[in-house]
Amino acid sequence: MACSSFMNLNASSSQWINQRSIPSCPFSNRRIFLVRAGAYNDELVKTAKTIASPGRGILAIDESNATCGKRLASIGLDNTEANRQAYRQLLLTTPGLGEYISGAILFEETLYQSTTDGKKFVDCLIVQNIVPGIKVDKGLVPLPGSNNESWCQGLDGLASRSAKYYKQGARFAKWRTVVSIPCGPSALALKEAAWGLARYAAISQDNGLVPIIEPEILLDGVHPIKRTLEVAERVWSEVFYYLAENNVMVEGILLKPSMITPGAEHKEKASPDTIANYTITMLRRRVPPAVPGIMFLSGGQSEVEATLNLNAMNQTLNPWHVSFSYARALQNTVLKTWKGQPENIELAQKALLKRAKANSLAQLGKYSADGESDNAKKGMFDKGYTY
């Protein structure tokens, strides 16, 4: 006698339903587990699809106060809350930004800040159909027992913090860990990175935030591009294994991978076509097509390099939205144009729109580097760079 199906699940259900055991069939000793829909599942899918919308990508302005201070120091400004607020206000109030930007990753300070005339930064984004996001990790620390590698902290208290961020208006989160090729990477570091990302992702989804999964493979090193591909395949294999172990819904996540490039100190540079070929090969081998969006980090590439590589990846049909989540590759020229002077705000905002539009075109596979400035072509790799 066949086992009867005693439950009809509605895919659009928004009830909290926990994992439970289903009684086994009389003729089977196997135990079947069913994971039911979580409270935020529909919203998570909708948020992820909004961010992964055609011609748009993510503006990452989630630098810690210390890192933001380094940026401000480069144009002669002190690292004060007022100066950080002024710079982020310039970025987040840029007219027309929502045409090219679908999400903005904020630092905790910025999530709770307002403009000088009292409008919440979150509201500045929402009015342009830009989804507010939040950096939730607590940074890198040495990993004992490893080959001089790091692990990312921040799981303690993450659930309660995530609930507060959601209440403040955030709808997606970011957690960045790193993998170093010159350091191995060791099996311990890979497992720690993948497990941490998976636990963070599960906690984020449980609190209504779409998790961005970011195991950054650092550019540091003299290794060839084939070695980067090999490591990236190992990294993403581990990540998706532990995402499954933690019952993370892949339709409600976004990825923030590194592009597959040679080490920054390798003797030969790779062309955009080569980088695109290796990167898309890695994605097709390791990433399920159910993932809505692949939002690449720039990792110290020049503004033009990052855009050219993204454009090359969009010359072929992909099962995912292949786009960008850039920080320095969107902000470098903006910062230098602004110089901390109020009279330069409009010019700086035009510079941001120019870079955002360039990457929007690259997401559509329609970008040309004709007319780009020499400054936009300057690399930004910083050996041993820390946030």
Number of C-alpha atoms within 10 A of each C-alpha: 6 7 10 7 6 7 6 6 9 9 10 11 15 15 12 13 12 11 13 11 11 11 12 13 14 10 9 7 9 10 10 11 12 10 11 17 20 21 18 20 24 17 17 25 18 15 20 25 20 18 27 25 18 17 23 30 31 27 28 24 24 24 18 17 17 11 14 18 18 17 21 21 12 12 14 11 15 15 17 13 14 11 16 19 18 16 19 19 19 20 21 22 15 19 14 12 24 21 17 25 28 26 27 25 25 26 18 17 14 20 21 14 17 17 16 11 6 8 11 15 22 23 16 18 21 15 10 18 17 26 25 27 31 29 25 25 20 15 17 17 11 12 15 12 10 16 17 14 22 20 22 20 16 14 16 10 8 18 17 11 15 24 17 13 25 19 12 13 18 24 25 32 28 26 23 22 21 18 23 21 20 15 13 15 19 17 14 15 25 25 16 19 24 24 20 23 27 25 18 27 27 21 21 27 26 20 24 26 30 33 31 28 25 23 23 21 23 20 29 19 17 15 19 19 20 13 15 24 19 12 19 25 18 16 23 20 16 20 26 20 13 19 22 13 12 16 14 22 20 21 20 28 28 25 22 23 24 20 26 27 26 23 22 20 14 16 11 13 15 15 14 18 16 16 21 24 16 18 22 19 14 19 19 13 11 18 20 14 15 13 20 24 27 23 26 22 24 26 22 22 21 21 28 24 20 25 29 22 23 30 27 21 26 21 15 12 9 13 15 18 25 27 30 32 27 27 20 22 29 30 22 20 19 25 23 17 20 20 18 17 9 11 10 14 22 15 13 24 23 17 21 24 23 17 24 28 19 24 32 25 21 27 27 19 18 14 19 14 12 6 6 13 12 8 13 17 15 15 15 16 15 13 13 8 11 8 12
